[in-house]
Amino acid sequence: MASIRDLKKDINFVLGDIIEAVYIVEAANNKQDSKEGAKIIDSAIETFDDLITKVNERKVDNRKGHLNKVRQELEKKATSLVEQLNKLG
């Protein structure tokens, strides 16, 4: 089940990097604790919680297909958060 472990790591790293990027952009622009940045961070945390819950679901018919959907959802939500981050800068 290394793929489940890898998926959890991917979720953690991708969303963690987005949160870190928010702090970097805010620091570079002298806008610490902006409302827009806080909104992106909150969305990243909610996404993390949601995706980890979905990965941990055990009672699904097609586990492999379910995990592929979770990975696709991670890509979509991460792309959306990065677009919001780009507007922040």
N, C-alpha and C positions, 0 to 999 in steps of 0.2 A: 504494500500500500504506500509506496514511496510517492506516488503521484498525489495522494491526498496531502501528505506532508509538504510536498513541493507547492501545491496550490495554496495551502495555508501560509507558507513563507512568501509566496508571490503577493498574496493579498496584503500581508503585513508590510512587505518592503515597498510595494507600489504606493499604498495609501500613506505610509510613513514618509516616503520621499515627497509626496505632494504636500503634506503638512509642513515638513521641513522647508520646502520651497516657499511656502507662504511666509514663514518667518524670515527667510532670506530676502524676499522681495520687499516685505515691509521694512526691514532694517535698511535696505539699500535706498528706499524712498523716504526714510524717516517718518513712516506711518505705522508705528507700533500699535497693536491692538485696534486696528481698523474694523469697522463693522463688516465690511466685505470679506476681509481675511478670516474673521471669526466664523462667518457663514460657511466659507469653504472648509475650514477645519471641522466644524460641526457636521457638515455633509460627509466628509471623509470618515469621521468616527462612526456616524450612523451606517454608512456603507460597509465599513469594516464589521460592525456588529451583525448586520444583516447577512453578509456573505459568509461569515464564520458559522452563523447559525444554520445556513443552508448547507454548508459543507458537512456539518455534524449531523444532519438528518440521516437517519439510518433506514427508515421505513419508506424507501422509494422503490419503484418497480425496476427502473433501469438506472443503476447507480452511476455507470460510466457516462451515460447521456446526461444525467442530472449534473454531474461534476463539470461536464463540458459546457452546459448552460451557465453554471456559476462562473466559469472562466470567461465566457463571452460577456456576462453581465459585468464582471470586473473590468474588462477592456472598455466597455461602453461608459461606465460610470467614471472610470479614471480619465478617459478622453474628455468627458464633460467637465470634470473638475479641473483639468489642465487648461481647458479653454477659459474657464472662469478665472483661473490663476493668471493667464496671459492678459486678461482685461484689467487685472489688479495692478499690474506693473505699468 
